[in-house]
Amino acid sequence: MERLILILVSIGLAILDNSIIPFFSIHEGYPSLLFTFAIAYSLVNKREKSVFIGIVTGI
């Protein structure tokens, strides 16, 4: 169940990254919510979960 929620959150952040976040650019640059989430999730959790989020997000 946790993996399903993680996949759904990743899909939601990918959609936000490509649709809404470009409107908040500063000097034509904007941060990636999906990349930020993946790094933060990997730092907090164990190695196995970190590898899974890396595979899901494509890092």
mmJSON file of the N, C-alpha and C atoms, coordinates in Angstrom:
{"data_MODEL":{"atom_site":{
"group_PDB":["ATOM","ATOM","ATOM","ATOM","ATOM","ATOM","ATOM","ATOM","ATOM","ATOM","ATOM","ATOM","ATOM","ATOM","ATOM","ATOM","ATOM","ATOM","ATOM","ATOM","ATOM","ATOM","ATOM","ATOM","ATOM","ATOM","ATOM","ATOM","ATOM","ATOM","ATOM","ATOM","ATOM","ATOM","ATOM","ATOM","ATOM","ATOM","ATOM","ATOM","ATOM","ATOM","ATOM","ATOM","ATOM","ATOM","ATOM","ATOM","ATOM","ATOM","ATOM","ATOM","ATOM","ATOM","ATOM","ATOM","ATOM","ATOM","ATOM","ATOM","ATOM","ATOM","ATOM","ATOM","ATOM","ATOM","ATOM","ATOM","ATOM","ATOM","ATOM","ATOM","ATOM","ATOM","ATOM","ATOM","ATOM","ATOM","ATOM","ATOM","ATOM","ATOM","ATOM","ATOM","ATOM","ATOM","ATOM","ATOM","ATOM","ATOM","ATOM","ATOM","ATOM","ATOM","ATOM","ATOM","ATOM","ATOM","ATOM","ATOM","ATOM","ATOM","ATOM","ATOM","ATOM","ATOM","ATOM","ATOM","ATOM","ATOM","ATOM","ATOM","ATOM","ATOM","ATOM","ATOM","ATOM","ATOM","ATOM","ATOM","ATOM","ATOM","ATOM","ATOM","ATOM","ATOM","ATOM","ATOM","ATOM","ATOM","ATOM","ATOM","ATOM","ATOM","ATOM","ATOM","ATOM","ATOM","ATOM","ATOM","ATOM","ATOM","ATOM","ATOM","ATOM","ATOM","ATOM","ATOM","ATOM","ATOM","ATOM","ATOM","ATOM","ATOM","ATOM","ATOM","ATOM","ATOM","ATOM","ATOM","ATOM","ATOM","ATOM","ATOM","ATOM","ATOM","ATOM","ATOM","ATOM","ATOM","ATOM","ATOM","ATOM","ATOM","ATOM","ATOM","ATOM"],
"id":[1,2,3,4,5,6,7,8,9,10,11,12,13,14,15,16,17,18,19,20,21,22,23,24,25,26,27,28,29,30,31,32,33,34,35,36,37,38,39,40,41,42,43,44,45,46,47,48,49,50,51,52,53,54,55,56,57,58,59,60,61,62,63,64,65,66,67,68,69,70,71,72,73,74,75,76,77,78,79,80,81,82,83,84,85,86,87,88,89,90,91,92,93,94,95,96,97,98,99,100,101,102,103,104,105,106,107,108,109,110,111,112,113,114,115,116,117,118,119,120,121,122,123,124,125,126,127,128,129,130,131,132,133,134,135,136,137,138,139,140,141,142,143,144,145,146,147,148,149,150,151,152,153,154,155,156,157,158,159,160,161,162,163,164,165,166,167,168,169,170,171,172,173,174,175,176,177],
"type_symbol":["N","C","C","N","C","C","N","C","C","N","C","C","N","C","C","N","C","C","N","C","C","N","C","C","N","C","C","N","C","C","N","C","C","N","C","C","N","C","C","N","C","C","N","C","C","N","C","C","N","C","C","N","C","C","N","C","C","N","C","C","N","C","C","N","C","C","N","C","C","N","C","C","N","C","C","N","C","C","N","C","C","N","C","C","N","C","C","N","C","C","N","C","C","N","C","C","N","C","C","N","C","C","N","C","C","N","C","C","N","C","C","N","C","C","N","C","C","N","C","C","N","C","C","N","C","C","N","C","C","N","C","C","N","C","C","N","C","C","N","C","C","N","C","C","N","C","C","N","C","C","N","C","C","N","C","C","N","C","C","N","C","C","N","C","C","N","C","C","N","C","C","N","C","C","N","C","C"],
"label_atom_id":["N","CA","C","N","CA","C","N","CA","C","N","CA","C","N","CA","C","N","CA","C","N","CA","C","N","CA","C","N","CA","C","N","CA","C","N","CA","C","N","CA","C","N","CA","C","N","CA","C","N","CA","C","N","CA","C","N","CA","C","N","CA","C","N","CA","C","N","CA","C","N","CA","C","N","CA","C","N","CA","C","N","CA","C","N","CA","C","N","CA","C","N","CA","C","N","CA","C","N","CA","C","N","CA","C","N","CA","C","N","CA","C","N","CA","C","N","CA","C","N","CA","C","N","CA","C","N","CA","C","N","CA","C","N","CA","C","N","CA","C","N","CA","C","N","CA","C","N","CA","C","N","CA","C","N","CA","C","N","CA","C","N","CA","C","N","CA","C","N","CA","C","N","CA","C","N","CA","C","N","CA","C","N","CA","C","N","CA","C","N","CA","C","N","CA","C","N","CA","C","N","CA","C","N","CA","C"],
"label_alt_id":[null,null,null,null,null,null,null,null,null,null,null,null,null,null,null,null,null,null,null,null,null,null,null,null,null,null,null,null,null,null,null,null,null,null,null,null,null,null,null,null,null,null,null,null,null,null,null,null,null,null,null,null,null,null,null,null,null,null,null,null,null,null,null,null,null,null,null,null,null,null,null,null,null,null,null,null,null,null,null,null,null,null,null,null,null,null,null,null,null,null,null,null,null,null,null,null,null,null,null,null,null,null,null,null,null,null,null,null,null,null,null,null,null,null,null,null,null,null,null,null,null,null,null,null,null,null,null,null,null,null,null,null,null,null,null,null,null,null,null,null,null,null,null,null,null,null,null,null,null,null,null,null,null,null,null,null,null,null,null,null,null,null,null,null,null,null,null,null,null,null,null,null,null,null,null,null,null],
"label_comp_id":["MET","MET","MET","GLU","GLU","GLU","ARG","ARG","ARG","LEU","LEU","LEU","ILE","ILE","ILE","LEU","LEU","LEU","ILE","ILE","ILE","LEU","LEU","LEU","VAL","VAL","VAL","SER","SER","SER","ILE","ILE","ILE","GLY","GLY","GLY","LEU","LEU","LEU","ALA","ALA","ALA","ILE","ILE","ILE","LEU","LEU","LEU","ASP","ASP","ASP","ASN","ASN","ASN","SER","SER","SER","ILE","ILE","ILE","ILE","ILE","ILE","PRO","PRO","PRO","PHE","PHE","PHE","PHE","PHE","PHE","SER","SER","SER","ILE","ILE","ILE","HIS","HIS","HIS","GLU","GLU","GLU","GLY","GLY","GLY","TYR","TYR","TYR","PRO","PRO","PRO","SER","SER","SER","LEU","LEU","LEU","LEU","LEU","LEU","PHE","PHE","PHE","THR","THR","THR","PHE","PHE","PHE","ALA","ALA","ALA","ILE","ILE","ILE","ALA","ALA","ALA","TYR","TYR","TYR","SER","SER","SER","LEU","LEU","LEU","VAL","VAL","VAL","ASN","ASN","ASN","LYS","LYS","LYS","ARG","ARG","ARG","GLU","GLU","GLU","LYS","LYS","LYS","SER","SER","SER","VAL","VAL","VAL","PHE","PHE","PHE","ILE","ILE","ILE","GLY","GLY","GLY","ILE","ILE","ILE","VAL","VAL","VAL","THR","THR","THR","GLY","GLY","GLY","ILE","ILE","ILE"],
"label_asym_id":["A","A","A","A","A","A","A","A","A","A","A","A","A","A","A","A","A","A","A","A","A","A","A","A","A","A","A","A","A","A","A","A","A","A","A","A","A","A","A","A","A","A","A","A","A","A","A","A","A","A","A","A","A","A","A","A","A","A","A","A","A","A","A","A","A","A","A","A","A","A","A","A","A","A","A","A","A","A","A","A","A","A","A","A","A","A","A","A","A","A","A","A","A","A","A","A","A","A","A","A","A","A","A","A","A","A","A","A","A","A","A","A","A","A","A","A","A","A","A","A","A","A","A","A","A","A","A","A","A","A","A","A","A","A","A","A","A","A","A","A","A","A","A","A","A","A","A","A","A","A","A","A","A","A","A","A","A","A","A","A","A","A","A","A","A","A","A","A","A","A","A","A","A","A","A","A","A"],
"label_entity_id":["1","1","1","1","1","1","1","1","1","1","1","1","1","1","1","1","1","1","1","1","1","1","1","1","1","1","1","1","1","1","1","1","1","1","1","1","1","1","1","1","1","1","1","1","1","1","1","1","1","1","1","1","1","1","1","1","1","1","1","1","1","1","1","1","1","1","1","1","1","1","1","1","1","1","1","1","1","1","1","1","1","1","1","1","1","1","1","1","1","1","1","1","1","1","1","1","1","1","1","1","1","1","1","1","1","1","1","1","1","1","1","1","1","1","1","1","1","1","1","1","1","1","1","1","1","1","1","1","1","1","1","1","1","1","1","1","1","1","1","1","1","1","1","1","1","1","1","1","1","1","1","1","1","1","1","1","1","1","1","1","1","1","1","1","1","1","1","1","1","1","1","1","1","1","1","1","1"],
"label_seq_id":[1,1,1,2,2,2,3,3,3,4,4,4,5,5,5,6,6,6,7,7,7,8,8,8,9,9,9,10,10,10,11,11,11,12,12,12,13,13,13,14,14,14,15,15,15,16,16,16,17,17,17,18,18,18,19,19,19,20,20,20,21,21,21,22,22,22,23,23,23,24,24,24,25,25,25,26,26,26,27,27,27,28,28,28,29,29,29,30,30,30,31,31,31,32,32,32,33,33,33,34,34,34,35,35,35,36,36,36,37,37,37,38,38,38,39,39,39,40,40,40,41,41,41,42,42,42,43,43,43,44,44,44,45,45,45,46,46,46,47,47,47,48,48,48,49,49,49,50,50,50,51,51,51,52,52,52,53,53,53,54,54,54,55,55,55,56,56,56,57,57,57,58,58,58,59,59,59],
"pdbx_PDB_ins_code":[null,null,null,null,null,null,null,null,null,null,null,null,null,null,null,null,null,null,null,null,null,null,null,null,null,null,null,null,null,null,null,null,null,null,null,null,null,null,null,null,null,null,null,null,null,null,null,null,null,null,null,null,null,null,null,null,null,null,null,null,null,null,null,null,null,null,null,null,null,null,null,null,null,null,null,null,null,null,null,null,null,null,null,null,null,null,null,null,null,null,null,null,null,null,null,null,null,null,null,null,null,null,null,null,null,null,null,null,null,null,null,null,null,null,null,null,null,null,null,null,null,null,null,null,null,null,null,null,null,null,null,null,null,null,null,null,null,null,null,null,null,null,null,null,null,null,null,null,null,null,null,null,null,null,null,null,null,null,null,null,null,null,null,null,null,null,null,null,null,null,null,null,null,null,null,null,null],
"Cartn_x":[0.824,0.0,0.873,1.974,2.87,3.489,3.813,4.402,3.398,2.136,1.101,0.939,0.914,0.804,2.02,3.186,4.415,4.393,3.896,3.788,2.784,1.639,0.627,1.136,1.873,2.455,3.474,4.269,5.264,4.601,3.524,2.796,2.203,1.627,1.07,2.121,3.28,4.348,4.901,4.943,5.394,4.423,3.137,2.134,2.271,2.452,2.642,3.914,4.976,6.247,6.09,5.258,5.133,3.999,3.077,1.923,1.869,2.081,1.879,3.181,4.181,5.424,6.147,6.09,6.758,6.241,5.033,4.502,5.176,5.854,6.534,8.038,8.462,9.892,10.519,11.781,12.575,13.744,13.81,14.84,14.842,13.656,13.425,13.938,14.013,14.412,13.466,13.208,12.333,12.778,12.544,12.969,12.021,12.505,11.688,11.147,9.829,9.211,9.473,9.449,9.661,11.083,12.066,13.456,13.672,13.112,13.24,12.591,11.411,10.725,11.535,12.08,12.846,14.097,14.793,15.997,15.641,14.606,14.192,13.714,12.955,12.461,13.624,14.606,15.76,16.62,16.724,17.523,16.874,15.555,14.834,14.691,14.543,14.242,15.458,15.233,16.31,16.695,17.737,18.309,17.326,16.564,15.635,14.559,14.019,12.996,13.605,14.847,15.532,15.747,16.11,16.291,14.959,13.882,12.563,12.125,12.291,11.886,12.768,14.021,14.895,14.451,14.009,13.516,12.209,11.315,10.008,10.161,11.033,11.168,12.131,12.894,13.791,15.118,15.547,16.827,17.947],
"Cartn_y":[-1.19,0.0,1.26,1.184,2.343,2.633,1.578,1.771,2.384,1.981,2.55,4.039,4.415,5.836,6.598,6.006,6.641,6.851,5.877,6.005,7.086,7.131,8.151,9.558,9.704,11.009,11.419,10.474,10.772,11.193,10.526,10.908,12.301,12.577,13.909,15.004,14.752,15.749,15.929,14.861,14.98,15.832,15.664,16.483,17.944,18.198,19.576,20.191,19.387,19.88,20.379,19.718,20.057,21.018,21.22,22.057,23.372,23.357,24.561,25.25,24.5,25.07,25.981,25.752,26.697,28.131,28.323,29.671,30.422,29.708,30.313,30.409,30.522,30.544,31.886,31.808,32.988,32.984,33.988,34.067,32.8,32.356,31.194,29.886,29.799,28.569,28.263,27.0,26.613,25.254,25.015,23.752,22.617,21.418,20.24,19.694,19.656,19.118,17.624,16.916,15.472,15.133,15.852,15.615,15.954,17.069,17.469,16.447,15.967,14.946,13.655,13.233,11.99,12.072,13.181,13.342,13.381,14.138,14.22,12.861,12.146,10.823,9.848,9.933,9.038,9.316,10.569,10.911,10.44,10.414,10.068,8.558,7.813,6.387,5.514,4.203,3.233,3.044,2.273,2.085,1.452,0.442,-0.243,0.705,1.523,2.485,3.587,3.917,4.928,4.441,3.181,2.614,2.583,2.228,2.174,3.551,4.581,5.929,6.397,6.008,6.356,5.709,4.469,3.777,4.39,4.689,5.254,6.626,7.459,8.821,8.923,7.889,7.89,8.569,8.607,9.244,8.256],
"Cartn_z":[0.0,0.0,0.0,0.739,0.798,-0.573,-1.304,-2.637,-3.6,-3.492,-4.353,-4.086,-2.826,-2.463,-2.962,-2.83,-3.301,-4.818,-5.542,-7.0,-7.368,-6.682,-6.966,-6.652,-5.559,-5.22,-6.28,-6.738,-7.773,-9.082,-9.448,-10.662,-10.505,-9.337,-9.087,-9.149,-8.584,-8.623,-10.032,-10.804,-12.197,-13.008,-12.761,-13.451,-13.044,-11.753,-11.284,-11.863,-11.95,-12.504,-13.933,-14.692,-16.109,-16.422,-15.49,-15.814,-15.046,-13.756,-12.937,-12.55,-12.184,-11.667,-12.662,-13.979,-14.9,-14.801,-14.302,-14.139,-12.988,-12.106,-10.963,-11.187,-12.418,-12.721,-12.338,-11.982,-11.667,-12.638,-13.482,-14.527,-15.38,-15.764,-16.619,-16.027,-14.727,-14.063,-12.918,-12.699,-11.606,-11.063,-9.773,-9.176,-9.556,-9.483,-9.758,-8.441,-8.327,-7.119,-6.983,-8.089,-8.06,-7.618,-8.139,-7.75,-6.272,-5.829,-4.428,-3.507,-3.869,-3.075,-3.025,-4.153,-4.201,-3.328,-3.369,-2.544,-1.063,-0.705,0.702,1.211,0.408,0.797,0.972,0.101,0.18,1.405,1.784,2.964,4.256,4.286,5.512,5.686,4.599,4.679,4.426,4.565,4.413,2.952,2.743,1.412,0.422,0.868,-0.034,-0.552,0.329,-0.079,-0.943,-0.674,-1.481,-2.909,-3.053,-4.39,-5.127,-4.431,-5.068,-5.549,-4.731,-5.161,-6.31,-6.324,-7.441,-8.739,-8.658,-9.852,-10.326,-9.397,-9.756,-10.395,-9.847,-10.361,-11.536,-11.788,-12.937,-12.687,-11.453,-11.124,-11.372],
"occupancy":[1.0,1.0,1.0,1.0,1.0,1.0,1.0,1.0,1.0,1.0,1.0,1.0,1.0,1.0,1.0,1.0,1.0,1.0,1.0,1.0,1.0,1.0,1.0,1.0,1.0,1.0,1.0,1.0,1.0,1.0,1.0,1.0,1.0,1.0,1.0,1.0,1.0,1.0,1.0,1.0,1.0,1.0,1.0,1.0,1.0,1.0,1.0,1.0,1.0,1.0,1.0,1.0,1.0,1.0,1.0,1.0,1.0,1.0,1.0,1.0,1.0,1.0,1.0,1.0,1.0,1.0,1.0,1.0,1.0,1.0,1.0,1.0,1.0,1.0,1.0,1.0,1.0,1.0,1.0,1.0,1.0,1.0,1.0,1.0,1.0,1.0,1.0,1.0,1.0,1.0,1.0,1.0,1.0,1.0,1.0,1.0,1.0,1.0,1.0,1.0,1.0,1.0,1.0,1.0,1.0,1.0,1.0,1.0,1.0,1.0,1.0,1.0,1.0,1.0,1.0,1.0,1.0,1.0,1.0,1.0,1.0,1.0,1.0,1.0,1.0,1.0,1.0,1.0,1.0,1.0,1.0,1.0,1.0,1.0,1.0,1.0,1.0,1.0,1.0,1.0,1.0,1.0,1.0,1.0,1.0,1.0,1.0,1.0,1.0,1.0,1.0,1.0,1.0,1.0,1.0,1.0,1.0,1.0,1.0,1.0,1.0,1.0,1.0,1.0,1.0,1.0,1.0,1.0,1.0,1.0,1.0,1.0,1.0,1.0,1.0,1.0,1.0],
"B_iso_or_equiv":[0.0,0.0,0.0,0.0,0.0,0.0,0.0,0.0,0.0,0.0,0.0,0.0,0.0,0.0,0.0,0.0,0.0,0.0,0.0,0.0,0.0,0.0,0.0,0.0,0.0,0.0,0.0,0.0,0.0,0.0,0.0,0.0,0.0,0.0,0.0,0.0,0.0,0.0,0.0,0.0,0.0,0.0,0.0,0.0,0.0,0.0,0.0,0.0,0.0,0.0,0.0,0.0,0.0,0.0,0.0,0.0,0.0,0.0,0.0,0.0,0.0,0.0,0.0,0.0,0.0,0.0,0.0,0.0,0.0,0.0,0.0,0.0,0.0,0.0,0.0,0.0,0.0,0.0,0.0,0.0,0.0,0.0,0.0,0.0,0.0,0.0,0.0,0.0,0.0,0.0,0.0,0.0,0.0,0.0,0.0,0.0,0.0,0.0,0.0,0.0,0.0,0.0,0.0,0.0,0.0,0.0,0.0,0.0,0.0,0.0,0.0,0.0,0.0,0.0,0.0,0.0,0.0,0.0,0.0,0.0,0.0,0.0,0.0,0.0,0.0,0.0,0.0,0.0,0.0,0.0,0.0,0.0,0.0,0.0,0.0,0.0,0.0,0.0,0.0,0.0,0.0,0.0,0.0,0.0,0.0,0.0,0.0,0.0,0.0,0.0,0.0,0.0,0.0,0.0,0.0,0.0,0.0,0.0,0.0,0.0,0.0,0.0,0.0,0.0,0.0,0.0,0.0,0.0,0.0,0.0,0.0,0.0,0.0,0.0,0.0,0.0,0.0],
"pdbx_formal_charge":[null,null,null,null,null,null,null,null,null,null,null,null,null,null,null,null,null,null,null,null,null,null,null,null,null,null,null,null,null,null,null,null,null,null,null,null,null,null,null,null,null,null,null,null,null,null,null,null,null,null,null,null,null,null,null,null,null,null,null,null,null,null,null,null,null,null,null,null,null,null,null,null,null,null,null,null,null,null,null,null,null,null,null,null,null,null,null,null,null,null,null,null,null,null,null,null,null,null,null,null,null,null,null,null,null,null,null,null,null,null,null,null,null,null,null,null,null,null,null,null,null,null,null,null,null,null,null,null,null,null,null,null,null,null,null,null,null,null,null,null,null,null,null,null,null,null,null,null,null,null,null,null,null,null,null,null,null,null,null,null,null,null,null,null,null,null,null,null,null,null,null,null,null,null,null,null,null],
"auth_seq_id":[1,1,1,2,2,2,3,3,3,4,4,4,5,5,5,6,6,6,7,7,7,8,8,8,9,9,9,10,10,10,11,11,11,12,12,12,13,13,13,14,14,14,15,15,15,16,16,16,17,17,17,18,18,18,19,19,19,20,20,20,21,21,21,22,22,22,23,23,23,24,24,24,25,25,25,26,26,26,27,27,27,28,28,28,29,29,29,30,30,30,31,31,31,32,32,32,33,33,33,34,34,34,35,35,35,36,36,36,37,37,37,38,38,38,39,39,39,40,40,40,41,41,41,42,42,42,43,43,43,44,44,44,45,45,45,46,46,46,47,47,47,48,48,48,49,49,49,50,50,50,51,51,51,52,52,52,53,53,53,54,54,54,55,55,55,56,56,56,57,57,57,58,58,58,59,59,59],
"auth_comp_id":["MET","MET","MET","GLU","GLU","GLU","ARG","ARG","ARG","LEU","LEU","LEU","ILE","ILE","ILE","LEU","LEU","LEU","ILE","ILE","ILE","LEU","LEU","LEU","VAL","VAL","VAL","SER","SER","SER","ILE","ILE","ILE","GLY","GLY","GLY","LEU","LEU","LEU","ALA","ALA","ALA","ILE","ILE","ILE","LEU","LEU","LEU","ASP","ASP","ASP","ASN","ASN","ASN","SER","SER","SER","ILE","ILE","ILE","ILE","ILE","ILE","PRO","PRO","PRO","PHE","PHE","PHE","PHE","PHE","PHE","SER","SER","SER","ILE","ILE","ILE","HIS","HIS","HIS","GLU","GLU","GLU","GLY","GLY","GLY","TYR","TYR","TYR","PRO","PRO","PRO","SER","SER","SER","LEU","LEU","LEU","LEU","LEU","LEU","PHE","PHE","PHE","THR","THR","THR","PHE","PHE","PHE","ALA","ALA","ALA","ILE","ILE","ILE","ALA","ALA","ALA","TYR","TYR","TYR","SER","SER","SER","LEU","LEU","LEU","VAL","VAL","VAL","ASN","ASN","ASN","LYS","LYS","LYS","ARG","ARG","ARG","GLU","GLU","GLU","LYS","LYS","LYS","SER","SER","SER","VAL","VAL","VAL","PHE","PHE","PHE","ILE","ILE","ILE","GLY","GLY","GLY","ILE","ILE","ILE","VAL","VAL","VAL","THR","THR","THR","GLY","GLY","GLY","ILE","ILE","ILE"],
"auth_asym_id":["A","A","A","A","A","A","A","A","A","A","A","A","A","A","A","A","A","A","A","A","A","A","A","A","A","A","A","A","A","A","A","A","A","A","A","A","A","A","A","A","A","A","A","A","A","A","A","A","A","A","A","A","A","A","A","A","A","A","A","A","A","A","A","A","A","A","A","A","A","A","A","A","A","A","A","A","A","A","A","A","A","A","A","A","A","A","A","A","A","A","A","A","A","A","A","A","A","A","A","A","A","A","A","A","A","A","A","A","A","A","A","A","A","A","A","A","A","A","A","A","A","A","A","A","A","A","A","A","A","A","A","A","A","A","A","A","A","A","A","A","A","A","A","A","A","A","A","A","A","A","A","A","A","A","A","A","A","A","A","A","A","A","A","A","A","A","A","A","A","A","A","A","A","A","A","A","A"],
"auth_atom_id":["N","CA","C","N","CA","C","N","CA","C","N","CA","C","N","CA","C","N","CA","C","N","CA","C","N","CA","C","N","CA","C","N","CA","C","N","CA","C","N","CA","C","N","CA","C","N","CA","C","N","CA","C","N","CA","C","N","CA","C","N","CA","C","N","CA","C","N","CA","C","N","CA","C","N","CA","C","N","CA","C","N","CA","C","N","CA","C","N","CA","C","N","CA","C","N","CA","C","N","CA","C","N","CA","C","N","CA","C","N","CA","C","N","CA","C","N","CA","C","N","CA","C","N","CA","C","N","CA","C","N","CA","C","N","CA","C","N","CA","C","N","CA","C","N","CA","C","N","CA","C","N","CA","C","N","CA","C","N","CA","C","N","CA","C","N","CA","C","N","CA","C","N","CA","C","N","CA","C","N","CA","C","N","CA","C","N","CA","C","N","CA","C","N","CA","C","N","CA","C","N","CA","C","N","CA","C"],
"pdbx_PDB_model_num":[1,1,1,1,1,1,1,1,1,1,1,1,1,1,1,1,1,1,1,1,1,1,1,1,1,1,1,1,1,1,1,1,1,1,1,1,1,1,1,1,1,1,1,1,1,1,1,1,1,1,1,1,1,1,1,1,1,1,1,1,1,1,1,1,1,1,1,1,1,1,1,1,1,1,1,1,1,1,1,1,1,1,1,1,1,1,1,1,1,1,1,1,1,1,1,1,1,1,1,1,1,1,1,1,1,1,1,1,1,1,1,1,1,1,1,1,1,1,1,1,1,1,1,1,1,1,1,1,1,1,1,1,1,1,1,1,1,1,1,1,1,1,1,1,1,1,1,1,1,1,1,1,1,1,1,1,1,1,1,1,1,1,1,1,1,1,1,1,1,1,1,1,1,1,1,1,1]
}}}
